[in-house]
Amino acid sequence: MKLLRLIANLGYGSRKQVQQMFREGRVTDAAGDVLYGDDVRDPADVRLDGEPLDPPPGLALMLHKPVGYTCSTKDAGRLVYDLLPPRFRLRDPVVSTVGRLDRDTSGLLLLTDDGALLHRIISPKAVVPKVYEATLAQDLRGDEAAIFASGTLLLEAEKTPLAPAALEVIDARHARLTLTEGRYHQVRRMFAAVGNHVDALHRSRIGGLSLDGLPAGQWRMLSPADIEAIFQG
């Protein structure tokens, strides 16, 4: 792919804006030699204002989503994309969240511009477990683990029972729940179905991938090993 198209597709500007970057000599190789818009180079060898380019299509990253941010590109208020470089919203193909966390849920969120990877993760056939830490409004009764593991729990307004889920009791009002599916507000609705309310919810793991100390509001690129870890949970 010619560099003009590559850099525009990475969100650094419109084709006209990127053409101006070339005219100003801002695009160089790693040795500092000026490059041109119709050059074809390994993206890893290209520099813009002396800085390496973002990864080409195939980008995947993890974000520690704080409470108060929405997984959307259009909703009013704070968006998870506000925590990423602004140009990420302009990439082609677009960077999408892999599933969603609601505004009041924090934790591990994956984003990618790789449609095949996105579908591989969310496909029911993949059975990628997701682990949530829940803080509850009331003490656990003691029968929740059996109910969630039964595979017979039916959520309000749904006709298909939930797949079995594993509940680990941390203390009377804190529990760890592992799901293998991702229905709308599923954790909150599951606890509502047994007469409780989730005061706080945090996703700590997807497959074998965890936040591993990543601070809230921060993100990092995923390595090939990270991506494989998702499917090894």
FIPAGU-402439 format. One record per residue (C-alpha): x, y, z; chain; residue number from 1. Coordinates in steps of 0.25 Angstrom, whole numbers. Example, Ala and Ser with C-alpha at 12.3 -4.5 7.8 and 13.67 -1.06 7.14 Angstrom:
2
<px 49&py -18&pz 31&chain A&resi 1>
<px 55&py -4&pz 29&chain A&resi 2>
***
This chain:
233
<px 0&py 0&pz 0&chain A&resi 1>
<px 5&py 14&pz -3&chain A&resi 2>
<px 9&py 22&pz 9&chain A&resi 3>
<px -1&py 33&pz 6&chain A&resi 4>
<px -13&py 24&pz 7&chain A&resi 5>
<px -6&py 16&pz 18&chain A&resi 6>
<px -4&py 28&pz 27&chain A&resi 7>
<px -18&py 34&pz 24&chain A&resi 8>
<px -25&py 20&pz 27&chain A&resi 9>
<px -17&py 20&pz 41&chain A&resi 10>
<px -25&py 33&pz 44&chain A&resi 11>
<px -14&py 43&pz 44&chain A&resi 12>
<px -22&py 52&pz 35&chain A&resi 13>
<px -30&py 53&pz 22&chain A&resi 14>
<px -23&py 50&pz 9&chain A&resi 15>
<px -21&py 65&pz 6&chain A&resi 16>
<px -15&py 67&pz 20&chain A&resi 17>
<px -6&py 55&pz 19&chain A&resi 18>
<px -1&py 60&pz 5&chain A&resi 19>
<px 3&py 73&pz 12&chain A&resi 20>
<px 11&py 65&pz 22&chain A&resi 21>
<px 19&py 59&pz 11&chain A&resi 22>
<px 21&py 73&pz 5&chain A&resi 23>
<px 26&py 78&pz 18&chain A&resi 24>
<px 36&py 66&pz 19&chain A&resi 25>
<px 30&py 61&pz 32&chain A&resi 26>
<px 30&py 47&pz 27&chain A&resi 27>
<px 43&py 40&pz 27&chain A&resi 28>
<px 49&py 26&pz 29&chain A&resi 29>
<px 56&py 21&pz 42&chain A&resi 30>
<px 69&py 27&pz 37&chain A&resi 31>
<px 63&py 41&pz 35&chain A&resi 32>
<px 62&py 41&pz 19&chain A&resi 33>
<px 50&py 48&pz 14&chain A&resi 34>
<px 39&py 39&pz 8&chain A&resi 35>
<px 28&py 42&pz -2&chain A&resi 36>
<px 13&py 38&pz -3&chain A&resi 37>
<px 15&py 28&pz -14&chain A&resi 38>
<px 26&py 21&pz -7&chain A&resi 39>
<px 23&py 7&pz -2&chain A&resi 40>
<px 30&py 3&pz 11&chain A&resi 41>
<px 29&py -6&pz 23&chain A&resi 42>
<px 21&py 2&pz 33&chain A&resi 43>
<px 30&py -1&pz 44&chain A&resi 44>
<px 41&py 7&pz 36&chain A&resi 45>
<px 33&py 19&pz 34&chain A&resi 46>
<px 33&py 31&pz 44&chain A&resi 47>
<px 24&py 43&pz 45&chain A&resi 48>
<px 30&py 55&pz 52&chain A&resi 49>
<px 41&py 45&pz 56&chain A&resi 50>
<px 31&py 36&pz 63&chain A&resi 51>
<px 27&py 22&pz 59&chain A&resi 52>
<px 14&py 20&pz 52&chain A&resi 53>
<px 2&py 13&pz 59&chain A&resi 54>
<px 1&py -1&pz 56&chain A&resi 55>
<px -5&py -4&pz 42&chain A&resi 56>
<px -19&py -11&pz 41&chain A&resi 57>
<px -19&py -23&pz 51&chain A&resi 58>
<px -18&py -14&pz 63&chain A&resi 59>
<px -23&py -20&pz 76&chain A&resi 60>
<px -22&py -13&pz 90&chain A&resi 61>
<px -27&py -15&pz 104&chain A&resi 62>
<px -33&py -3&pz 112&chain A&resi 63>
<px -36&py -2&pz 127&chain A&resi 64>
<px -49&py 4&pz 126&chain A&resi 65>
<px -53&py 13&pz 137&chain A&resi 66>
<px -67&py 15&pz 142&chain A&resi 67>
<px -74&py 26&pz 135&chain A&resi 68>
<px -70&py 24&pz 121&chain A&resi 69>
<px -79&py 18&pz 110&chain A&resi 70>
<px -75&py 8&pz 99&chain A&resi 71>
<px -80&py 16&pz 88&chain A&resi 72>
<px -75&py 26&pz 77&chain A&resi 73>
<px -88&py 34&pz 77&chain A&resi 74>
<px -94&py 35&pz 91&chain A&resi 75>
<px -94&py 48&pz 99&chain A&resi 76>
<px -84&py 49&pz 111&chain A&resi 77>
<px -71&py 42&pz 113&chain A&resi 78>
<px -67&py 31&pz 103&chain A&resi 79>
<px -56&py 20&pz 104&chain A&resi 80>
<px -51&py 26&pz 91&chain A&resi 81>
<px -47&py 39&pz 99&chain A&resi 82>
<px -37&py 30&pz 106&chain A&resi 83>
<px -30&py 27&pz 93&chain A&resi 84>
<px -22&py 35&pz 83&chain A&resi 85>
<px -32&py 43&pz 75&chain A&resi 86>
<px -27&py 38&pz 62&chain A&resi 87>
<px -31&py 24&pz 66&chain A&resi 88>
<px -46&py 28&pz 63&chain A&resi 89>
<px -42&py 32&pz 49&chain A&resi 90>
<px -35&py 19&pz 45&chain A&resi 91>
<px -40&py 11&pz 33&chain A&resi 92>
<px -44&py 0&pz 37&chain A&resi 93>
<px -50&py 5&pz 49&chain A&resi 94>
<px -46&py 1&pz 63&chain A&resi 95>
<px -58&py -5&pz 70&chain A&resi 96>
<px -60&py -10&pz 85&chain A&resi 97>
<px -61&py -25&pz 86&chain A&resi 98>
<px -74&py -26&pz 93&chain A&resi 99>
<px -78&py -15&pz 103&chain A&resi 100>
<px -77&py -11&pz 117&chain A&resi 101>
<px -88&py -2&pz 122&chain A&resi 102>
<px -86&py 12&pz 127&chain A&resi 103>
<px -86&py 7&pz 142&chain A&resi 104>
<px -76&py -5&pz 140&chain A&resi 105>
<px -61&py -4&pz 140&chain A&resi 106>
<px -50&py -13&pz 136&chain A&resi 107>
<px -44&py -20&pz 124&chain A&resi 108>
<px -49&py -16&pz 110&chain A&resi 109>
<px -43&py -21&pz 97&chain A&resi 110>
<px -43&py -12&pz 84&chain A&resi 111>
<px -39&py -16&pz 70&chain A&resi 112>
<px -40&py -13&pz 56&chain A&resi 113>
<px -39&py -27&pz 52&chain A&resi 114>
<px -53&py -32&pz 49&chain A&resi 115>
<px -48&py -47&pz 49&chain A&resi 116>
<px -42&py -46&pz 62&chain A&resi 117>
<px -54&py -39&pz 68&chain A&resi 118>
<px -64&py -50&pz 63&chain A&resi 119>
<px -54&py -60&pz 68&chain A&resi 120>
<px -55&py -55&pz 82&chain A&resi 121>
<px -70&py -53&pz 83&chain A&resi 122>
<px -74&py -65&pz 75&chain A&resi 123>
<px -82&py -74&pz 84&chain A&resi 124>
<px -74&py -86&pz 79&chain A&resi 125>
<px -61&py -80&pz 85&chain A&resi 126>
<px -67&py -81&pz 99&chain A&resi 127>
<px -57&py -70&pz 104&chain A&resi 128>
<px -60&py -69&pz 119&chain A&resi 129>
<px -61&py -55&pz 125&chain A&resi 130>
<px -59&py -52&pz 140&chain A&resi 131>
<px -66&py -41&pz 148&chain A&resi 132>
<px -65&py -36&pz 162&chain A&resi 133>
<px -78&py -32&pz 168&chain A&resi 134>
<px -81&py -23&pz 180&chain A&resi 135>
<px -95&py -26&pz 185&chain A&resi 136>
<px -106&py -18&pz 192&chain A&resi 137>
<px -110&py -30&pz 201&chain A&resi 138>
<px -103&py -42&pz 207&chain A&resi 139>
<px -103&py -54&pz 198&chain A&resi 140>
<px -114&py -64&pz 202&chain A&resi 141>
<px -105&py -77&pz 200&chain A&resi 142>
<px -112&py -83&pz 188&chain A&resi 143>
<px -108&py -74&pz 177&chain A&resi 144>
<px -96&py -83&pz 172&chain A&resi 145>
<px -105&py -95&pz 170&chain A&resi 146>
<px -115&py -86&pz 163&chain A&resi 147>
<px -105&py -80&pz 154&chain A&resi 148>
<px -98&py -93&pz 151&chain A&resi 149>
<px -111&py -100&pz 148&chain A&resi 150>
<px -113&py -96&pz 133&chain A&resi 151>
<px -128&py -94&pz 136&chain A&resi 152>
<px -128&py -79&pz 140&chain A&resi 153>
<px -137&py -71&pz 132&chain A&resi 154>
<px -136&py -56&pz 131&chain A&resi 155>
<px -148&py -47&pz 131&chain A&resi 156>
<px -153&py -45&pz 116&chain A&resi 157>
<px -144&py -56&pz 111&chain A&resi 158>
<px -148&py -70&pz 106&chain A&resi 159>
<px -135&py -77&pz 106&chain A&resi 160>
<px -128&py -81&pz 120&chain A&resi 161>
<px -114&py -76&pz 123&chain A&resi 162>
<px -103&py -85&pz 121&chain A&resi 163>
<px -97&py -90&pz 134&chain A&resi 164>
<px -88&py -80&pz 141&chain A&resi 165>
<px -78&py -81&pz 152&chain A&resi 166>
<px -80&py -73&pz 165&chain A&resi 167>
<px -69&py -72&pz 175&chain A&resi 168>
<px -73&py -65&pz 189&chain A&resi 169>
<px -62&py -55&pz 193&chain A&resi 170>
<px -70&py -51&pz 205&chain A&resi 171>
<px -85&py -48&pz 209&chain A&resi 172>
<px -86&py -36&pz 199&chain A&resi 173>
<px -75&py -39&pz 189&chain A&resi 174>
<px -75&py -50&pz 178&chain A&resi 175>
<px -67&py -54&pz 166&chain A&resi 176>
<px -75&py -59&pz 154&chain A&resi 177>
<px -70&py -66&pz 142&chain A&resi 178>
<px -79&py -65&pz 129&chain A&resi 179>
<px -77&py -72&pz 116&chain A&resi 180>
<px -88&py -63&pz 109&chain A&resi 181>
<px -90&py -49&pz 108&chain A&resi 182>
<px -105&py -45&pz 109&chain A&resi 183>
<px -110&py -30&pz 112&chain A&resi 184>
<px -106&py -26&pz 126&chain A&resi 185>
<px -105&py -41&pz 129&chain A&resi 186>
<px -98&py -40&pz 143&chain A&resi 187>
<px -107&py -30&pz 148&chain A&resi 188>
<px -120&py -37&pz 143&chain A&resi 189>
<px -115&py -50&pz 149&chain A&resi 190>
<px -114&py -45&pz 163&chain A&resi 191>
<px -127&py -37&pz 161&chain A&resi 192>
<px -133&py -51&pz 158&chain A&resi 193>
<px -129&py -56&pz 172&chain A&resi 194>
<px -134&py -44&pz 179&chain A&resi 195>
<px -121&py -36&pz 180&chain A&resi 196>
<px -115&py -23&pz 174&chain A&resi 197>
<px -101&py -20&pz 168&chain A&resi 198>
<px -95&py -8&pz 174&chain A&resi 199>
<px -82&py -9&pz 167&chain A&resi 200>
<px -77&py -18&pz 156&chain A&resi 201>
<px -63&py -20&pz 150&chain A&resi 202>
<px -58&py -29&pz 139&chain A&resi 203>
<px -45&py -34&pz 143&chain A&resi 204>
<px -42&py -45&pz 132&chain A&resi 205>
<px -45&py -49&pz 118&chain A&resi 206>
<px -40&py -63&pz 115&chain A&resi 207>
<px -26&py -64&pz 121&chain A&resi 208>
<px -24&py -49&pz 119&chain A&resi 209>
<px -25&py -40&pz 131&chain A&resi 210>
<px -22&py -25&pz 134&chain A&resi 211>
<px -9&py -29&pz 141&chain A&resi 212>
<px -7&py -16&pz 148&chain A&resi 213>
<px -12&py -7&pz 136&chain A&resi 214>
<px -17&py 6&pz 143&chain A&resi 215>
<px -31&py 11&pz 141&chain A&resi 216>
<px -32&py 19&pz 128&chain A&resi 217>
<px -20&py 14&pz 122&chain A&resi 218>
<px -18&py 5&pz 110&chain A&resi 219>
<px -7&py -4&pz 103&chain A&resi 220>
<px -5&py -11&pz 90&chain A&resi 221>
<px -7&py -26&pz 91&chain A&resi 222>
<px 4&py -35&pz 87&chain A&resi 223>
<px 2&py -48&pz 79&chain A&resi 224>
<px 4&py -56&pz 92&chain A&resi 225>
<px -7&py -47&pz 99&chain A&resi 226>
<px -17&py -50&pz 88&chain A&resi 227>
<px -14&py -65&pz 89&chain A&resi 228>
<px -16&py -64&pz 104&chain A&resi 229>
<px -30&py -59&pz 102&chain A&resi 230>
<px -34&py -73&pz 96&chain A&resi 231>
<px -26&py -81&pz 107&chain A&resi 232>
<px -34&py -77&pz 119&chain A&resi 233>
***
